[in-house]
Amino acid sequence: LARCRGRPIEAIREAARFYVAQILFDPRSDAYRTLGVDSYATREELRSNMALLLKWLHPHKDVAGENAVFVGRMIKAWDRLKTEDRR
């Protein structure tokens, strides 16, 4: 954020949206990357990131529905990682 000083907050938000869409939700991303965590993340970290991403992707925030495709990828990633046995 230090390099973004003086830039409009909407420009920073748009850059964050672009990053999430291109990096976390890339079809080649594994479940950890999709949820934005490393393989040592706790269940609480997984849940926290899942909640933040779902909040961002919620239909009230994404009125145009452009990001709806990512919800399925997130849920699949969560299902894959939600228990220690599945990791």
N, C-alpha and C positions, 0 to 999 in steps of 0.2 A: 504494500500500500504506500510505502514511502515514495516510490517512483510515480505514483498516481496523484500526488498532491497537485491541487489546482485543476484537476479534471472534474467534470461534472459527475455526481454520484451515479447518474443513470449510465454513463459510459463505463464506470467501474462495474456496475451490476451486469451490464451487457457482456463485458469481458468475462465475468465469472460464469454467466450462463453458457457462453461459448465454450469455456474450459470444461465445464461439467458435461455438456453434450458431446464434445469431441473426444475427451480423454476418458472420463468415467464410463460413459455410455457407449463407447465404441463397441461394435459387435464382437470384436476380437478380445475385449477385456475379460479378465477372469472375474469371479464373484467378489474377490477382495477389492479389486480396482473399481468395480461397479459401485460398491458401497463406500469407496474412498477411504479404505483402511488397509493396514498391512496384515500379514498373516499372524501377527502376535496380538492383534486387537482383542479386547475382552468382549464378552457378549453385550455389556453395557455400551461400549463404544459402537458396536455394530448397530444396536437398537437406536442409539442417539443419531448416528448418521442416517439410518433409514428414515427416522422421523423427520429430520431436517429436509431430506430429499423429497419425501412425500408431501411435506408442507409446501415446498417449492413447486411441485408438480400438481398440486391440488387444482381441480377445475376452476375454482374461484380465482386462483392466481394465474392460471394458464387458460384464460378465456378462449383463446383461439384454438386450443387443443393441440398445439404444435408439438408438445412434448409428451403426449399421451403414450406414445410408443415406448417411452423409457420406463413407464410404470411396470410393465411386464418384466423387463430386464431386471429391475430392482427387486421385485418379488421373487423372481427365480434365484437371484443371488442370495437373498435373505434365506430362502428355503434351503439352499445349499449349505449355508454357514451357521444357521441358528442354533445348532447343537454341536457339542464337542465331538460326538460320534460321527457327524457328517463331515467334519473338517478333515 
